[in-house]
Amino acid sequence: MIVKSDAPKYPLRIPLEVKLAIEKSAKENGRSINTEMVMRLVDSLRRDSSKGNLAKS
């Protein structure tokens, strides 16, 4: 896992309803908003990878 200080920053624009849903989910899971977003992205990428859908770059 990347150490917090080594993680690159990436500004992201998201629809308000998505932001609110992430905030709610983060609170329910006892996580920061950033951690919730990262965990959801990682989970999505793992599912795509297991289906053979991960883009080759």
N, CA, C and O of each residue as an XYZ file, in Angstrom:
228
protein
N       0.844     -1.180      0.000
C       0.000      0.000      0.000
C       0.884      1.236      0.000
O       1.961      1.228      0.596
N       0.449      2.276     -0.648
C       1.207      3.520     -0.715
C       1.122      4.235      0.625
O       0.048      4.345      1.217
N       2.269      4.720      1.096
C       2.302      5.529      2.309
C       1.603      6.847      2.002
O       1.773      7.412      0.921
N       0.818      7.333      2.957
C       0.014      8.534      2.741
C       0.803      9.687      2.116
O       0.330     10.317      1.170
N       1.975      9.963      2.624
C       2.755     11.090      2.111
C       3.288     10.847      0.698
O       3.650     11.797      0.005
N       3.340      9.589      0.264
C       3.828      9.261     -1.073
C       2.711      9.205     -2.114
O       2.983      9.148     -3.313
N       1.474      9.220     -1.668
C       0.349      9.094     -2.593
C       0.191     10.371     -3.413
O       0.159     11.467     -2.854
N       0.092     10.235     -4.737
C      -0.102     11.426     -5.558
C      -1.485     12.031     -5.315
O      -2.442     11.311     -5.030
N      -1.583     13.344     -5.429
C      -2.862     14.033     -5.266
C      -3.505     14.171     -6.632
O      -2.826     14.383     -7.637
N      -4.833     14.047     -6.654
C      -5.562     14.155     -7.904
C      -6.872     14.896     -7.652
O      -7.784     14.349     -7.032
N      -6.969     16.137     -8.128
C      -8.237     16.861     -7.948
C      -9.327     16.188     -8.780
O      -9.090     15.784     -9.918
N     -10.502     16.074     -8.213
C     -11.571     15.327     -8.873
C     -12.888     16.077     -8.757
O     -13.275     16.499     -7.668
N     -13.564     16.241     -9.863
C     -14.906     16.832     -9.854
C     -15.914     15.703     -9.953
O     -15.839     14.864    -10.850
N     -16.860     15.691     -9.022
C     -17.905     14.673     -9.043
C     -19.256     15.344     -8.819
O     -19.325     16.402     -8.192
N     -20.323     14.743     -9.321
C     -21.655     15.297     -9.081
C     -21.960     15.332     -7.578
O     -21.509     14.469     -6.824
N     -22.721     16.326     -7.161
C     -23.052     16.497     -5.755
C     -23.687     15.244     -5.160
O     -23.363     14.859     -4.037
N     -24.587     14.608     -5.903
C     -25.260     13.418     -5.363
C     -24.276     12.275     -5.113
O     -24.460     11.499     -4.176
N     -23.243     12.164     -5.934
C     -22.214     11.142     -5.723
C     -21.395     11.489     -4.482
O     -21.100     10.616     -3.666
N     -21.034     12.747     -4.343
C     -20.280     13.200     -3.168
C     -21.049     12.905     -1.884
O     -20.483     12.396     -0.916
N     -22.332     13.224     -1.879
C     -23.150     12.988     -0.687
C     -23.265     11.497     -0.372
O     -23.227     11.102      0.794
N     -23.403     10.675     -1.407
C     -23.486      9.226     -1.198
C     -22.177      8.678     -0.642
O     -22.193      7.818      0.238
N     -21.052      9.163     -1.141
C     -19.743      8.729     -0.637
C     -19.567      9.163      0.811
O     -19.086      8.387      1.637
N     -19.953     10.400      1.125
C     -19.856     10.884      2.506
C     -20.692     10.026      3.450
O     -20.240      9.677      4.540
N     -21.894      9.692      3.038
C     -22.780      8.855      3.862
C     -22.175      7.473      4.068
O     -22.145      6.961      5.187
N     -21.700      6.880      2.999
C     -21.097      5.556      3.071
C     -19.840      5.566      3.937
O     -19.620      4.647      4.726
N     -19.020      6.597      3.791
C     -17.799      6.711      4.593
C     -18.143      6.780      6.074
O     -17.508      6.118      6.895
N     -19.138      7.572      6.411
C     -19.554      7.696      7.811
C     -20.067      6.358      8.346
O     -19.713      5.956      9.454
N     -20.896      5.673      7.564
C     -21.443      4.374      7.974
C     -20.342      3.334      8.167
O     -20.459      2.458      9.024
N     -19.276      3.429      7.374
C     -18.179      2.462      7.442
C     -17.039      2.901      8.349
O     -16.049      2.184      8.493
N     -17.169      4.076      8.963
C     -16.129      4.572      9.867
C     -14.826      4.898      9.158
O     -13.741      4.701      9.706
N     -14.944      5.403      7.926
C     -13.763      5.724      7.129
C     -13.763      7.197      6.762
O     -14.790      7.871      6.844
N     -12.602      7.688      6.358
C     -12.544      9.031      5.783
C     -13.155      8.963      4.382
O     -13.280      7.888      3.796
N     -13.525     10.111      3.868
C     -14.075     10.159      2.515
C     -13.037      9.670      1.513
O     -13.365      8.927      0.588
N     -11.793     10.084      1.695
C     -10.723      9.650      0.794
C     -10.564      8.130      0.820
O     -10.482      7.492     -0.229
N     -10.522      7.557      2.018
C     -10.358      6.106      2.136
C     -11.531      5.375      1.503
O     -11.341      4.356      0.838
N     -12.728      5.878      1.699
C     -13.917      5.257      1.103
C     -13.813      5.264     -0.418
O     -14.098      4.259     -1.069
N     -13.406      6.397     -0.982
C     -13.286      6.492     -2.437
C     -12.204      5.555     -2.969
O     -12.408      4.874     -3.973
N     -11.068      5.522     -2.303
C      -9.971      4.656     -2.743
C     -10.393      3.191     -2.662
O     -10.149      2.423     -3.593
N     -11.017      2.804     -1.570
C     -11.429      1.404     -1.419
C     -12.441      1.009     -2.487
O     -12.387     -0.103     -3.012
N     -13.356      1.904     -2.809
C     -14.344      1.610     -3.848
C     -13.701      1.509     -5.232
O     -14.075      0.650     -6.029
N     -12.742      2.377     -5.514
C     -12.033      2.298     -6.793
C     -11.236      1.003     -6.905
O     -11.267      0.338     -7.941
N     -10.527      0.647     -5.842
C      -9.736     -0.590     -5.838
C     -10.650     -1.794     -6.033
O     -10.334     -2.693     -6.812
N     -11.778     -1.818     -5.333
C     -12.725     -2.927     -5.462
C     -13.239     -3.031     -6.898
O     -13.325     -4.128     -7.449
N     -13.575     -1.912     -7.493
C     -14.058     -1.906     -8.870
C     -12.993     -2.409     -9.844
O     -13.292     -3.188    -10.749
N     -11.761     -1.964     -9.658
C     -10.668     -2.410    -10.526
C     -10.396     -3.901    -10.367
O     -10.109     -4.589    -11.347
N     -10.484     -4.399     -9.147
C     -10.282     -5.840     -8.921
C     -11.368     -6.655     -9.611
O     -11.085     -7.691    -10.212
N     -12.611     -6.187     -9.526
C     -13.703     -6.907    -10.196
C     -13.495     -6.903    -11.701
O     -13.674     -7.931    -12.356
N     -13.117     -5.753    -12.258
C     -12.855     -5.684    -13.695
C     -11.712     -6.605    -14.089
O     -11.774     -7.284    -15.114
N     -10.671     -6.622    -13.270
C      -9.510     -7.460    -13.552
C      -9.886     -8.934    -13.537
O      -9.422     -9.707    -14.376
N     -10.724     -9.323    -12.584
C     -11.110    -10.730    -12.485
C     -12.017    -11.142    -13.642
O     -12.116    -12.327    -13.958
N     -12.675    -10.176    -14.272
C     -13.521    -10.453    -15.433
C     -12.735    -10.349    -16.734
O     -13.262    -10.616    -17.814
N     -11.466     -9.958    -16.618
C     -10.648     -9.784    -17.811
C     -10.924     -8.473    -18.523
O     -10.578     -8.315    -19.694
N     -11.552     -7.520    -17.817
C     -11.919     -6.247    -18.434
C     -10.944     -5.123    -18.155
O     -11.146     -4.010    -18.639
N      -9.901     -5.372    -17.396
C      -8.966     -4.309    -17.052
C      -8.166     -3.912    -18.285
O      -7.554     -4.754    -18.943
N      -8.181     -2.631    -18.584
C      -7.476     -2.131    -19.772
C      -5.981     -2.351    -19.628
O      -5.416     -2.140    -18.555
N      -5.354     -2.767    -20.686
C      -3.903     -2.952    -20.704
C      -3.267     -1.614    -21.052
O      -3.612     -1.002    -22.063
N      -2.333     -1.158    -20.213
C      -1.672      0.112    -20.524
C      -0.191     -0.008    -20.372
O       0.532      0.964    -20.592
